[in-house]
Amino acid sequence: MPTATYKGLGDRIDYTPSSAVSAGDVVVMNNLVGVATEDIAANALGSLAVEGVFDFPLESGQAFTLGADVYWDATNQIATDAVAQYLGKCVKAAAADAATIRVKLVPQEAAVSGSATGSA
């Protein structure tokens, strides 16, 4: 009996919202961020993209270089350099006057408690 069964590429996950979600909405689920690529009605099964490259609204006055960490401010619904919910990596430099930033979604790894010990 196999221990794992392949279910898909992993770039999308099933999601059933308690209230309607519009295409483009950012959904934060603990350490996982997803983007709705289509409208999802309340209590209806849909899916969220958890991998891919997306343009997000950018906090005014912030500039990003290629490869910089980008965070999501869920309260203000903007990408920022302030440590908040990790979103991913900047994949197109953004000047301080830019309205959007292009980000490669990168799932945040969960913190591991404890420490590893061993000998060589």
SULGIQUI-V686961 format. One record per helix or strand. SS is the DSSP state (H for helix, E for strand). FROM is the first residue (numbers start at 1). LEN is the number of residues. If there is no record, write none. Layout:
<<SS:FROM:LEN> <SS:FROM:LEN>>
This chain:
<<E:12:5> <E:21:1> <E:26:4> <E:32:5> <E:40:1> <E:45:5> <E:53:6> <E:64:1> <E:69:5> <E:78:3> <E:85:8> <E:94:1> <E:100:6>>
